[in-house]
Amino acid sequence: MLGHHYMRVCHIISLRAYHIIRH
C-alpha cells in the first residue's frame, strides 16, 4: 500500500519539523 507508506513518511516529516520549530 503506497498510501500507507506516504502517510507514515508525512507523519515522520511532521514530527521532525515540529521538533525543529519547537527547538
PDB file of N, CA, C, O and CB in Angstrom:
ATOM      1  N   MET A   1       0.843  -1.196   0.000  1.00  0.00           N
ATOM      2  CA  MET A   1       0.000   0.000   0.000  1.00  0.00           C
ATOM      3  C   MET A   1       0.882   1.252   0.000  1.00  0.00           C
ATOM      4  O   MET A   1       1.514   1.576   1.006  1.00  0.00           O
ATOM      5  CB  MET A   1      -0.956   0.003   1.230  1.00  0.00           C
ATOM      6  N   LEU A   2       0.918   1.939  -1.122  1.00  0.00           N
ATOM      7  CA  LEU A   2       1.751   3.139  -1.213  1.00  0.00           C
ATOM      8  C   LEU A   2       1.169   4.256  -0.346  1.00  0.00           C
ATOM      9  O   LEU A   2       1.913   5.039   0.244  1.00  0.00           O
ATOM     10  CB  LEU A   2       1.874   3.607  -2.682  1.00  0.00           C
ATOM     11  N   GLY A   3      -0.152   4.327  -0.272  1.00  0.00           N
ATOM     12  CA  GLY A   3      -0.793   5.381   0.514  1.00  0.00           C
ATOM     13  C   GLY A   3      -0.373   5.314   1.978  1.00  0.00           C
ATOM     14  O   GLY A   3      -0.076   6.341   2.589  1.00  0.00           O
ATOM     15  N   HIS A   4      -0.348   4.099   2.545  1.00  0.00           N
ATOM     16  CA  HIS A   4       0.020   3.946   3.947  1.00  0.00           C
ATOM     17  C   HIS A   4       1.463   4.413   4.155  1.00  0.00           C
ATOM     18  O   HIS A   4       1.765   5.096   5.133  1.00  0.00           O
ATOM     19  CB  HIS A   4      -0.151   2.473   4.401  1.00  0.00           C
ATOM     20  N   HIS A   5       2.343   4.040   3.233  1.00  0.00           N
ATOM     21  CA  HIS A   5       3.751   4.430   3.352  1.00  0.00           C
ATOM     22  C   HIS A   5       3.867   5.950   3.284  1.00  0.00           C
ATOM     23  O   HIS A   5       4.632   6.552   4.038  1.00  0.00           O
ATOM     24  CB  HIS A   5       4.608   3.766   2.236  1.00  0.00           C
ATOM     25  N   TYR A   6       3.115   6.564   2.387  1.00  0.00           N
ATOM     26  CA  TYR A   6       3.161   8.021   2.235  1.00  0.00           C
ATOM     27  C   TYR A   6       2.703   8.696   3.529  1.00  0.00           C
ATOM     28  O   TYR A   6       3.304   9.674   3.973  1.00  0.00           O
ATOM     29  CB  TYR A   6       2.275   8.477   1.042  1.00  0.00           C
ATOM     30  N   MET A   7       1.643   8.171   4.124  1.00  0.00           N
ATOM     31  CA  MET A   7       1.131   8.741   5.372  1.00  0.00           C
ATOM     32  C   MET A   7       2.186   8.639   6.466  1.00  0.00           C
ATOM     33  O   MET A   7       2.367   9.564   7.258  1.00  0.00           O
ATOM     34  CB  MET A   7      -0.168   8.026   5.810  1.00  0.00           C
ATOM     35  N   ARG A   8       2.887   7.493   6.500  1.00  0.00           N
ATOM     36  CA  ARG A   8       3.908   7.296   7.529  1.00  0.00           C
ATOM     37  C   ARG A   8       5.048   8.301   7.337  1.00  0.00           C
ATOM     38  O   ARG A   8       5.528   8.904   8.297  1.00  0.00           O
ATOM     39  CB  ARG A   8       4.452   5.843   7.489  1.00  0.00           C
ATOM     40  N   VAL A   9       5.472   8.470   6.076  1.00  0.00           N
ATOM     41  CA  VAL A   9       6.558   9.416   5.783  1.00  0.00           C
ATOM     42  C   VAL A   9       6.121  10.828   6.162  1.00  0.00           C
ATOM     43  O   VAL A   9       6.890  11.586   6.753  1.00  0.00           O
ATOM     44  CB  VAL A   9       6.961   9.355   4.278  1.00  0.00           C
ATOM     45  N   CYS A  10       4.885  11.173   5.819  1.00  0.00           N
ATOM     46  CA  CYS A  10       4.370  12.511   6.122  1.00  0.00           C
ATOM     47  C   CYS A  10       4.359  12.723   7.635  1.00  0.00           C
ATOM     48  O   CYS A  10       4.689  13.807   8.114  1.00  0.00           O
ATOM     49  CB  CYS A  10       2.941  12.705   5.530  1.00  0.00           C
ATOM     50  N   HIS A  11       3.982  11.692   8.384  1.00  0.00           N
ATOM     51  CA  HIS A  11       3.931  11.792   9.836  1.00  0.00           C
ATOM     52  C   HIS A  11       5.336  12.015  10.400  1.00  0.00           C
ATOM     53  O   HIS A  11       5.525  12.842  11.292  1.00  0.00           O
ATOM     54  CB  HIS A  11       3.298  10.522  10.444  1.00  0.00           C
ATOM     55  N   ILE A  12       6.316  11.276   9.879  1.00  0.00           N
ATOM     56  CA  ILE A  12       7.697  11.418  10.353  1.00  0.00           C
ATOM     57  C   ILE A  12       8.204  12.824  10.058  1.00  0.00           C
ATOM     58  O   ILE A  12       8.835  13.455  10.906  1.00  0.00           O
ATOM     59  CB  ILE A  12       8.620  10.361   9.692  1.00  0.00           C
ATOM     60  N   ILE A  13       7.924  13.313   8.846  1.00  0.00           N
ATOM     61  CA  ILE A  13       8.379  14.657   8.475  1.00  0.00           C
ATOM     62  C   ILE A  13       7.716  15.686   9.386  1.00  0.00           C
ATOM     63  O   ILE A  13       8.356  16.646   9.814  1.00  0.00           O
ATOM     64  CB  ILE A  13       8.060  14.962   6.979  1.00  0.00           C
ATOM     65  N   SER A  14       6.436  15.485   9.679  1.00  0.00           N
ATOM     66  CA  SER A  14       5.714  16.424  10.533  1.00  0.00           C
ATOM     67  C   SER A  14       6.335  16.464  11.929  1.00  0.00           C
ATOM     68  O   SER A  14       6.529  17.540  12.495  1.00  0.00           O
ATOM     69  CB  SER A  14       4.224  16.040  10.620  1.00  0.00           C
ATOM     70  N   LEU A  15       6.645  15.292  12.481  1.00  0.00           N
ATOM     71  CA  LEU A  15       7.252  15.245  13.806  1.00  0.00           C
ATOM     72  C   LEU A  15       8.609  15.930  13.791  1.00  0.00           C
ATOM     73  O   LEU A  15       8.936  16.682  14.709  1.00  0.00           O
ATOM     74  CB  LEU A  15       7.392  13.794  14.288  1.00  0.00           C
ATOM     75  N   ARG A  16       9.410  15.673  12.741  1.00  0.00           N
ATOM     76  CA  ARG A  16      10.743  16.267  12.645  1.00  0.00           C
ATOM     77  C   ARG A  16      10.621  17.788  12.552  1.00  0.00           C
ATOM     78  O   ARG A  16      11.347  18.518  13.227  1.00  0.00           O
ATOM     79  CB  ARG A  16      11.514  15.702  11.417  1.00  0.00           C
ATOM     80  N   ALA A  17       9.698  18.260  11.711  1.00  0.00           N
ATOM     81  CA  ALA A  17       9.513  19.705  11.545  1.00  0.00           C
ATOM     82  C   ALA A  17       9.052  20.316  12.872  1.00  0.00           C
ATOM     83  O   ALA A  17       9.524  21.385  13.257  1.00  0.00           O
ATOM     84  CB  ALA A  17       8.481  20.008  10.410  1.00  0.00           C
ATOM     85  N   TYR A  18       8.141  19.649  13.565  1.00  0.00           N
ATOM     86  CA  TYR A  18       7.641  20.150  14.842  1.00  0.00           C
ATOM     87  C   TYR A  18       8.784  20.264  15.852  1.00  0.00           C
ATOM     88  O   TYR A  18       8.878  21.246  16.588  1.00  0.00           O
ATOM     89  CB  TYR A  18       6.528  19.228  15.389  1.00  0.00           C
ATOM     90  N   HIS A  19       9.650  19.251  15.877  1.00  0.00           N
ATOM     91  CA  HIS A  19      10.774  19.255  16.805  1.00  0.00           C
ATOM     92  C   HIS A  19      11.723  20.408  16.485  1.00  0.00           C
ATOM     93  O   HIS A  19      12.204  21.092  17.388  1.00  0.00           O
ATOM     94  CB  HIS A  19      11.524  17.911  16.752  1.00  0.00           C
ATOM     95  N   ILE A  20      11.989  20.620  15.192  1.00  0.00           N
ATOM     96  CA  ILE A  20      12.902  21.697  14.784  1.00  0.00           C
ATOM     97  C   ILE A  20      12.295  23.056  15.141  1.00  0.00           C
ATOM     98  O   ILE A  20      12.986  23.934  15.656  1.00  0.00           O
ATOM     99  CB  ILE A  20      13.202  21.619  13.256  1.00  0.00           C
ATOM    100  N   ILE A  21      10.999  23.221  14.864  1.00  0.00           N
ATOM    101  CA  ILE A  21      10.347  24.506  15.142  1.00  0.00           C
ATOM    102  C   ILE A  21      10.320  24.766  16.653  1.00  0.00           C
ATOM    103  O   ILE A  21      10.558  25.888  17.098  1.00  0.00           O
ATOM    104  CB  ILE A  21       8.901  24.525  14.561  1.00  0.00           C
ATOM    105  N   ARG A  22      10.032  23.735  17.427  1.00  0.00           N
ATOM    106  CA  ARG A  22       9.956  23.910  18.871  1.00  0.00           C
ATOM    107  C   ARG A  22      11.338  24.247  19.430  1.00  0.00           C
ATOM    108  O   ARG A  22      11.447  25.030  20.374  1.00  0.00           O
ATOM    109  CB  ARG A  22       9.392  22.638  19.544  1.00  0.00           C
ATOM    110  N   HIS A  23      12.372  23.676  18.870  1.00  0.00           N
ATOM    111  CA  HIS A  23      13.742  23.902  19.321  1.00  0.00           C
ATOM    112  C   HIS A  23      14.289  25.192  18.812  1.00  0.00           C
ATOM    113  O   HIS A  23      15.435  25.533  19.102  1.00  0.00           O
ATOM    114  CB  HIS A  23      14.630  22.783  18.894  1.00  0.00           C
TER     115      HIS A  23
END
